[in-house]
Structure formats: structure tokens, C-alpha cells
Amino acid sequence: MPTESRGPVDRTAMTLTALAEHEDKAAALLPAEVYDYFAAGAGAETTLHESRTAWEHYRVRPRVLRDVGRVDLSTSLLGAEVSSPVVLAPTAFQGLAHTEGERATARAAAATGSLLALSTRSSTPLEEVAAAGSAPWWFQVYAMRDRDLTLRLVERAVSAGARALVLTGDTPYVGVKRRVTGTRIAIPDDHFLVNLQQHLDPDRADARRAAEQDPTITLEAISWLAEASGLPVLVKGVLRGDEAVACLDAGAAGVVVSNHGGRQLDRAVPSAIALPEVVDAVAGRGPVLVDGGIRSGLDCLIALALGASAVMVGRPVVWGLAAGGEAGVVEALEALRADLTHVMALAGAPSLADLDRSLVSATSIWSPL
């Protein structure tokens, strides 16, 4: 009896299983308060839930009789050549998940040919992360209350080889998460201030406050960072087309459609629903990335078909890190890549250039009010 062809990959069956197993293992290994820190969403966690389910409200309209003997996922992001459009999202305090923290994540990015976005709130000095792997990387930036601290970090990131800055624009304050006590767990100074300690007076009583996000920043922060660094600046946290245009007009090189993984404003629109509007508004003026609830190659395919230049994944990376260190992150990234390759083949799309909106159809449940 003939066997059914599995297409260009043989490992796609392990994709969702691996990601689910990583989260289960992370929940078992991590202290409850640490697991909840990474897993929790804001408020009643409506947006956290919808961030994942919103991708399921799109349906695929596959092409047939296309040569998909080889599927090419390679792409370029602001001049960085990468093996796939799956980017490691900036995720804070990874040392809470694994002793190697961001160093292991950077090595995994290099091993898989992926782009890494490194958080300002990393548990590891940014220079050590940059030295740990050869992957291209971007530096995520909070404009802090003490602007000099922000500039010092940006200068160091530029010197260490960062290729772009990602300005987080949706966090004037940290969203309250009912699942955990207060707005955050008690992050020790050796994590919270690891990148800032050298710039702070040891007797400074307000060091933590100085390092908090500045709630008064405006669009002018985009050109300020671009001029100070000489790097392209993307703005993360954009959920509206008009806001994307305002960011580009203010000097942004691109935007990241994001609701912060459901961790900031509860009932914010899911990224999956905001994405088409933002892509249309940007109209090719710069890359549009997206994050929020992406857990499969099919989610990736839909995002890319809707016009995203790349997708970012955060929690799957953290769960892989907690479950297996560098190897766990590699497994998570390779699983997503294998699944994306598989579903692209089934959809009749042998390259990213073949992904467009003709491949997807939205259900009416998410129609605008």
C-alpha cells in the first residue's frame, strides 16, 4: 500500500507537541510565581486569551498544483539575512527561567539562523549576550525616566553590534495582572539593574524609579533615539493604522503590531485583527512585524499572508529555555520553522513571496463595530 508523502519536512508532527510539552515542563520546573510572571496577562486576561484564538478566525484558501518540492523561508529584515521570518521577541528577565538566560537564547538564535531582539530588562549584560552568539540582533528600548540611562544603554548596544532599536511604545506603566500580586513579582536588583548598575551612583536611593519607563515620552523619542544611535528605530505596540503612520512620519523605520502578549491593556484588540489595517496604512514604507499569540506555523503563515514582514515569538522561547536551555529554544524555533514549511507547502506557497492576502479569508466574528 503506498505511503502518504509528508512533503518537504518530516518533523512537522512534533511542532505543537514540543511547544506544549515545553510549557508543561516549565510550569513543573519553575517556582509558581516565576511561571505566573511569564504566563500572566493583564486584568481578566481577555486579551491574553484572544491573542491566541484570534488567529483561528482566519481560513486558508490554498493554491493547487504548485511545485513545493522545496520551500524557502529565508528573508531579510532591515538588511539582516535570516533563515526564517520567525524572530525571537524581546522578553525580560530570562535568567529567572534558566541560569544561562539570554546567553542560551542568543546561542539558539545563532544555531537556527534567527534574529534576536534583546530586552533592555535582560538578566544578562548586553555585551555578554552579544558575545554569546553570532546571530544578528536588535535592542529593545524603554525610554526611562532618567534619559541619560537610556542613552548610555543605547550607546553600549551600538558598540556591541545591535543593528536596530525597538522602542516599546505601549508601556507608560506596567499593566496590572490579577494573577500575580501587584503589578510584578519582586525582581531582584541583580536582574532588574544588571544593564544599568554601572551607570548608577551606588548611593542613589531612587535607582529603580530612575530606570522605570517614562510615562511622559511622545513621538519625538523616535527621532531622538535614531539620531543618538544612527540605527533604524522600530516602534513596538502599534495596533492602529493611524498610529503606525504617525510613527513613520516621526522617523520610525518600521513598526511591530503588538498588544504586549496581553500583558498591558486588557481588552486591547488582538494583533491578528489589527495587522491588516496597519499593513495597509504603512503601505510599504517599512517592515511590519507582529507578535501576540503565535503558536504554530499556521499562525505564522496567516500573519505573513496578511502582510507581516516577520513574526515575533516570546513565550514559546521562554518555555523552551526553561525546559531545556539552549537546546529547548532551538527545538522551539525549529518546530515552528518545520510547521511553517509544511503548511506553506500544503497551501501551494514555495516561498515567502508567494504569501499574500488571496490565501486567507477572515470570518465575520471579528468584523469592526
PyMOL commands that set and color helices and strands:
alter all, ss='L'
color gray80, all
select helices_A, chain A and resi 14-29+32-39+46-57+94-96+101-112+126-132+147-160+189-192+197-199+207-210+220-229+241-249+260-262+271-282+297-305+315-346+352-354+357-359+364-366
alter helices_A, ss='H'
color red, helices_A
select strands_A, chain A and resi 58-60+75-77+80-82+86-88+116-118+137-141+165-168+233-238+254-257+288-291+310-313+360-362
alter strands_A, ss='S'
color yellow, strands_A
deselect
rebuild
show_as cartoon
